[in-house]
Amino acid sequence: MIYFDNAATTMIKPTSVVKASSYALENLCANAGRGSHSASVKAAQILFEARKAVETLVGADDVIFGLNCTDALNTAIFGTARHGHVITTAYEHNSVLRPLRELEKRGVIEFSVVPPDSNGIINPREIERAIRPNTYLIAVNHISNVIGTVQPVMQIGALAKKHGLLYLVDGAQSVGYVDVNMKEIGCDYLCFSPHKGLHGPQGIGCLCVKCGAPLSPYRFGGTGTASESVDQPDDIPEGFECGTLPVDRAYALIAAVHHNNSLPLNVRRNVAACGDFIRTELSKIADVTLYGKYNLLPSIICFNISGVDAATVGDILSDQYDVAVRCGLHCAPLCHEYLGTLKTGAVRASLSYHNSMDEAEFFVKAVREIAAK
């Protein structure tokens, strides 16, 4: 199989990640923070080391572990919610839009959606124009999961600081693909999952928090701390990590971060070269419509073939060419509304470092043949 669905999850994992996960499952899965015996202490140490690895990777002050990026985003959005106004963008994933909509339905917030400009970029000036007296949060997708547009997160961070607003960045498609540093961006919260760009395990997500950024618990239950009280503690991270944590995934996460840090520069250049090749060649096919204009992550290519339903294209690529892509609305309805593909969906090819130029050439040939039928 040629696997071009890496923006959903990277299927091929480094050997070190696989070995770490297997070793931890066999040897290290005691309950962290729930006992003083050596196995529990060792599990707690692994979680500590995983936090430190993530903090160093993205410049975070604290890291809260959750189920995945969606869970991390929900924790940030509900954990900062108050009566007021939130600004977000048309590029957001439903893991941002749906929590905001739920808070709106509950009468807690109002939220505004800033559309892209004529170049397909979220203009920071439009973010600033959307600010109201009761605005408290800006929530922005760093890189669009649909078309790969990279947003000016640092400029938006400067605006958030200027106006004293909290700033949440969805880094699901950026961490592991580009350098991400919370302090440089100026965000209070950064969310991502290691199973995408870091080629890490599924089932663990990271909510990275700036020191002093406000946050209230989103879940309630056992934390191993303040157990004499029925009130949920609000200390970070313990008050936000109810129940048993996945020590095996945390151990594999450490391996994924170390592997990512060891990748030579030419690996990222190869991904960019393959993606640029696909985009250039698809642009030469008359019946192919490419989406996205400027400032694009090369590894995400979104398109449609005239007269062929996106789902059909995906089925043909899978059944006849053994190529895996993602077809549909990609859980980002406002982005598809902007693109004019809300009814049709679109085909997304997303690459990672294991993909080769031979695979890119085969994929272009396959799309050319489908378009010619």
For each residue, the residues with C-beta under 8 A, 3 or more apart:
1: 322 323 324
2: 321 322 323 324 355 359 362 363
3: 6 11 12 324 354 355
4: 323 324 325 349 350 351 355 359 363
5: 8 9 11 324 325 326 348 350
6: 3 9 10 11 196 299 350 351 352 355
7: 145 173 196 299 300 326 348 350
8: 5 196 326 350
9: 5 6 195 196 202
10: 6 13 195 196 197 199 352
11: 3 5 6 324
12: 3 199 352 354
13: 10 17 18 199 200 201 256
14: 17 18 199 255 256 259
15: 18 19
16: 19 20 255 258 259
17: 13 14 20 21 199 200 201 252 255 256 259
18: 13 14 15 21 22 252
19: 15 16 22 23 255
20: 16 17 23 24 251 252 254 255
21: 17 18 24 25 201 248 249 251 252
22: 18 19 25 26
23: 19 20 26 27 28 251
24: 20 21 27 28 29 46 247 248 250 251 252
25: 21 22 28 29 248
26: 22 23
27: 23 24
28: 23 24 25 39 42 43 46 247 248 251
29: 24 25 43 247 248
30: 35 37 39 40 42 43 247
31: 34 35 40 43 224 244
32: 40 43 44 46 47 224 245 247
33: 40 43 44 223 224 225 238
34: 31 40 224 244
35: 30 31 39 40
36: 40 41
37: 30 40 41
38: 41 42
39: 28 30 35 42 43
40: 30 31 32 33 34 35 36 37 43 44
41: 36 37 38 44 45
42: 28 30 38 39 45 46
43: 28 29 30 31 32 33 39 40 46 47 247
44: 32 33 40 41 47 48
45: 41 42 48 49
46: 24 28 32 42 43 49 50 247 250 251 254
47: 32 43 44 50 51 65 245 247 250
48: 44 45 51 52
49: 45 46 52 53 254
50: 46 47 53 54 63 65 250 251 253 254
51: 47 48 54 55 62 63 65 237
52: 48 49 55 56
53: 49 50 56 57 253 254 257 258
54: 50 51 57 58 60 63 206 208 253 257
55: 51 52 58 59 60 61 62 63 208
56: 52 53 59 257
57: 53 54 175 180 257 260 261
58: 54 55 171 175 180 181 182 190 192 208
59: 55 56 180 181 182 183 184
60: 54 55 63 182 190 208 209 210
61: 55 209 210 211
62: 51 55 208 209 211 236 237
63: 50 51 54 55 60 206 207 208 209 237
64: 72 75 206 207 208 209 236 237 240 241
65: 47 50 51 204 205 206 207 237 241 245 246 250
66: 71 72 75 204 205 206 207 240 241
67: 70 71 203 204 205
68: 71 72 193 195 202 203 204 205
69: 72 73 95 170 172 191 192 193 196 205 206
70: 67 73 74 95 205
71: 66 67 68 74 75 205
72: 64 66 68 69 75 76 191 192 193 205 206 207
73: 69 70 76 77 95 96 99 168 170 191 207
74: 70 71 77 78 95 99 218
75: 64 66 71 72 78 79 207 215 218 219 240
76: 72 73 79 80 168 189 191 207 215
77: 73 74 80 81 96 99 100 103 137 139 168
78: 74 75 81 99 103 218
79: 75 76 215 216 217 218 240
80: 76 77 136 137 166 168 189 214 215 216
81: 77 78 103 108 109
82: 108 109 136
83: 108 109 134
84: 109 110 134 135 136 137
85: 109 110 111 112 132 134 135 136
86: 100 103 109 110 111 112 135 136 137 138 139
87: 111 112 114 127 130 131 135 137 138 139
88: 92 96 97 100 111 112 113 114 138 139 140
89: 92 113 114 115 116 122 140 141 151
90: 113 114 115 116 334 335 337 338
91: 116 122 141 144 146 149 151 332 334 335 338
92: 88 89 96 97 113 139 140 141 170 332 334 335
93: 96 97 141 145 170 172 331 332
94: 97 98 331 332 333
95: 69 70 73 74 98 99 170 331
96: 73 77 88 92 93 99 100 139 141 170
97: 88 92 93 94 100 101 333 334
98: 94 95 101 102
99: 73 74 77 78 95 96 102 103
100: 77 86 88 96 97 103 104 109 111 139
101: 97 98 104 105
102: 98 99 105 106
103: 77 78 81 86 99 100 106 108 109 111
104: 100 101 107 108 109 110 111
105: 101 102
106: 102 103
107: 104
108: 81 82 83 103 104
109: 81 82 83 84 85 86 100 103 104
110: 84 85 86 104
111: 85 86 87 88 100 103 104
112: 85 86 87 88 130
113: 88 89 90 92 334
114: 87 88 89 90 122 123 126 127 130
115: 89 90 126 338
116: 89 90 91 119 120 121 122 149 338
117: 120 121 122 123 126
118:
119: 116 293 294 295
120: 116 117 147 149 292 293 294 295
121: 116 117 149 151 152 294 295
122: 89 91 114 116 117 126 127 140 151 152 156
123: 114 117 126 127
124: 127 128 152 155 156 158 159
125: 128 129
126: 114 115 117 122 123 129 130
127: 87 114 122 123 124 130 131 138 140 156 159
128: 124 125 131 159 163
129: 125 126
130: 87 112 114 126 127 135
131: 87 127 128 135 163 165
132: 85 135
133:
134: 83 84 85
135: 84 85 86 87 130 131 132 138 163 165
136: 80 82 84 85 86 165 166
137: 77 80 84 86 87 165 166 167 168
138: 86 87 88 127 135 156 159 160 165 166 167 168
139: 77 86 87 88 92 96 100 168 170
140: 88 89 92 122 127 151 153 156 167 168 169 170
141: 89 91 92 93 96 144 145 151 169 170 172 173
142: 150 151 153 169 170 171 172 173 174 180
143: 148 149 150 151 171 173 174 177 178 297 300
144: 91 141 147 148 149 151 173 292 300 332 335
145: 7 93 141 172 173 300 330 331 332
146: 91 291 300 302 330 332 335 336 339 346 348
147: 120 144 291 292 296 300 302 335 339
148: 143 144 173 292 296 297 298 299 300 301 302
149: 91 116 120 121 143 144 292 293 294 295 296 297
150: 142 143 174 178 295 296 297
151: 89 91 121 122 140 141 142 143 144 156
152: 121 122 124 155 156
153: 140 142 156 157 169 185 187
154: 157 158 184 185 186
155: 124 152 158 159
156: 122 124 127 138 140 151 152 153 159 160 167
157: 153 154 160 161 167 185 186 187
158: 124 154 155 161 162 186
159: 124 127 128 138 155 156 162 163 165
160: 138 156 157 163 165 166 167 186 187 188
161: 157 158 164 167 186
162: 158 159
163: 128 131 135 159 160
164: 161
165: 131 135 136 137 138 159 160
166: 80 136 137 138 160 188 189 213 214
167: 137 138 140 156 157 160 161 186 187 188 189
168: 73 76 77 80 137 138 139 140 187 188 189 190 191
169: 140 141 142 153 182 185 187 189 190 191
170: 69 73 92 93 95 96 139 140 141 142 191 192
171: 58 142 143 174 175 180 190 191 192
172: 69 93 141 142 145 175 191 192 193 196
173: 7 141 142 143 144 145 148 177 196 197 297 300
174: 142 143 150 171 177 178 180 192 197 297
175: 57 58 171 172 180 190 192 194 196 197 198
176: 192 194 196 197 198 199 260
177: 143 173 174 197 268 271 297 299
178: 143 150 174 297
179:
180: 57 58 59 142 171 174 175 185 190 192
181: 58 59 184 185
182: 58 59 60 169 185 186 187 190 208 210
183: 59 186
184: 59 154 181
185: 153 154 157 169 180 181 182 190
186: 154 157 158 160 161 167 182 183
187: 153 157 160 167 168 169 182 190 210
188: 160 166 167 168 209 210 213
189: 76 80 166 167 168 169 207 208 209 210 213 215
190: 58 60 168 169 171 175 180 182 185 187 206 207 208
191: 69 72 73 76 168 169 170 171 172 205 206 207 208
192: 58 69 72 170 171 172 174 175 176 180 196 197 205 206 208
193: 68 69 72 172 196 200 202 204 205 206
194: 175 176 198 199 200 201 204 206 253 256 257
195: 9 10 68 198 199 200 201 202 203
196: 6 7 8 9 10 69 172 173 175 176 192 193
197: 10 173 174 175 176 177 192 260 352
198: 175 176 194 195 253 256 257 259 260
199: 10 12 13 14 17 176 194 195 256 259 260 352 353
200: 13 17 193 194 195 204 249 252 253 255 256 257
201: 13 17 21 194 195 204 248 249 252 253 256
202: 9 68 193 195 249
203: 67 68 195 246 249
204: 65 66 67 68 193 194 200 201 246 249 250 253
205: 65 66 67 68 69 70 71 72 191 192 193
206: 54 63 64 65 66 69 72 190 191 192 193 194
207: 63 64 65 66 72 73 75 76 189 190 191 240
208: 54 55 58 60 62 63 64 182 189 190 191 192
209: 60 61 62 63 64 188 189 213 215 236
210: 60 61 182 187 188 189 213
211: 61 62
212:
213: 166 188 189 209 210
214: 80 166
215: 75 76 79 80 189 209 234 236 240
216: 79 80 234
217: 79 220 232 233 234 239 240
218: 74 75 78 79 240
219: 75 240 242
220: 217 232 242
221: 232 242 243
222: 227 242 243
223: 33 226 227 232 233 238 239 241 242
224: 31 32 33 34 227 238
225: 33 233 235 238 239
226: 223 229 231 233
227: 222 223 224
228:
229: 226 233
230:
231: 226
232: 217 220 221 223 239
233: 217 223 225 226 229 238 239
234: 215 216 217 239
235: 225 238 239
236: 62 64 209 215 239 240
237: 51 62 63 64 65 240 241
238: 33 223 224 225 233 235 241
239: 217 223 225 232 233 234 235 236
240: 64 66 75 79 207 215 217 218 219 236 237
241: 64 65 66 223 237 238 245
242: 219 220 221 222 223
243: 221 222
244: 31 34
245: 32 47 65 241 250
246: 65 203 204 249 250
247: 24 28 29 30 32 43 46 47 250 251
248: 21 24 25 28 29 201 251 252
249: 21 200 201 202 203 204 246 252 253
250: 24 46 47 50 65 204 245 246 247 253 254
251: 20 21 23 24 28 46 50 247 248 254 255
252: 17 18 20 21 24 200 201 248 249 255 256
253: 50 53 54 194 198 200 201 204 249 250 256 257
254: 20 46 49 50 53 250 251 257 258
255: 14 16 17 19 20 200 251 252 258 259
256: 13 14 17 194 198 199 200 201 252 253 259 260
257: 53 54 56 57 194 198 200 253 254 260 261
258: 16 53 254 255 261 262
259: 14 16 17 198 199 255 256 262 263
260: 57 176 197 198 199 256 257 263
261: 57 257 258
262: 258 259
263: 259 260 267 268 353
264: 267
265: 268 269
266: 269 270
267: 263 264 270 271 353
268: 177 263 265 271 272 353
269: 265 266 272 273
270: 266 267 273 274 353 356 357
271: 177 267 268 274 275 298 299 351 352 353 355
272: 268 269 275 276 298 299
273: 269 270 276 277 298 357
274: 270 271 277 278 298 299 351 355 356 357 359 360
275: 271 272 278 279 297 298 299 300 301 351 360
276: 272 273 279 280 298
277: 273 274 280 281 357 360 361 364
278: 274 275 281 282 301 349 351 360 363 364
279: 275 276 282 283 290 296 298 301
280: 276 277 283 284
281: 277 278 284 285 364
282: 278 279 285 288 290 301 303 364 367
283: 279 280 288 290
284: 280 281
285: 281 282 288 367 368 371
286: 371
287: 305 306 307 371
288: 282 283 285 303 304 305 306 367 371
289: 303 304 305 306
290: 279 282 283 301 302 303
291: 146 147 302 303 304 339 341 346
292: 120 144 147 148 149 296 300 302
293: 119 120 149 296
294: 119 120 121 149
295: 119 120 121 149 150
296: 147 148 149 150 279 292 293 300
297: 143 148 149 150 173 174 177 178 275 300
298: 148 271 272 273 274 275 276 279 351
299: 6 7 148 177 271 272 274 275 350 351 352
300: 7 143 144 145 146 147 148 173 275 292 296 297 348 349 350 351
301: 148 275 278 279 282 290 348 349 350
302: 146 147 148 290 291 292 346 347 348 349
303: 282 288 289 290 291 346 347 349 367
304: 288 289 291 308 310 313 341 344 346 347
305: 287 288 289 308 313 347 367 370 371
306: 287 288 289 371
307: 287
308: 304 305 312 313 370 371
309: 312 313 344 345
310: 304 313 314 327 328 341 344 345 346 347
311: 314 315 327 328 345
312: 308 309 315 316
313: 304 305 308 309 310 316 317 325 327 347 367 370
314: 310 311 317 318 325 326 327 347
315: 311 312 318 319
316: 312 313 319 320 321 370
317: 313 314 320 321 323 324 325 366 367 370
318: 314 315 321 322 323 324 325
319: 315 316
320: 316 317 366
321: 2 316 317 318 362 363 366
322: 1 2 318
323: 1 2 4 317 318 362 363 366
324: 1 2 3 4 5 11 317 318
325: 4 5 313 314 317 318 347 348 349 350
326: 5 7 8 314 330 347 348 350
327: 310 311 313 314 345 346 347 348
328: 310 311 345 346
329: 332 333 336 341 342 345
330: 145 146 326 335 336 345 346 348
331: 93 94 95 145
332: 91 92 93 94 144 145 146 329 335 336
333: 94 97 329 336 337 342
334: 90 91 92 97 113 337 338
335: 90 91 92 144 146 147 330 332 338 339
336: 146 329 330 332 333 339 340 341 342 345 346
337: 90 333 334 340 342
338: 90 91 115 116 334 335
339: 146 147 291 335 336 346
340: 336 337
341: 291 304 310 329 336 344 345 346
342: 329 333 336 337
343:
344: 304 309 310 341
345: 309 310 311 327 328 329 330 336 341
346: 146 291 302 303 304 310 327 328 330 336 339 341
347: 302 303 304 305 310 313 314 325 326 327
348: 5 7 146 300 301 302 325 326 327 330
349: 4 278 300 301 302 303 325 363
350: 4 5 6 7 8 299 300 301 325 326
351: 4 6 271 274 275 278 298 299 300 355 360
352: 6 10 12 197 199 271 299 355
353: 199 263 267 268 270 271
354: 3 12
355: 2 3 4 6 271 274 351 352 359 360
356: 270 274 359 360
357: 270 273 274 277 360 361
358: 361 362
359: 2 4 274 355 356 362 363
360: 274 275 277 278 351 355 356 357 363 364
361: 277 357 358 364 365
362: 2 321 323 358 359 365 366
363: 2 4 278 321 323 349 359 360 366 367
364: 277 278 281 282 360 361 367 368
365: 361 362 368 369
366: 317 320 321 323 362 363 369 370
367: 282 285 288 303 305 313 317 363 364 370 371
368: 285 364 365 371 372
369: 365 366 372 373
370: 305 308 313 316 317 366 367 373
371: 285 286 287 288 305 306 308 367 368
372: 368 369
373: 369 370
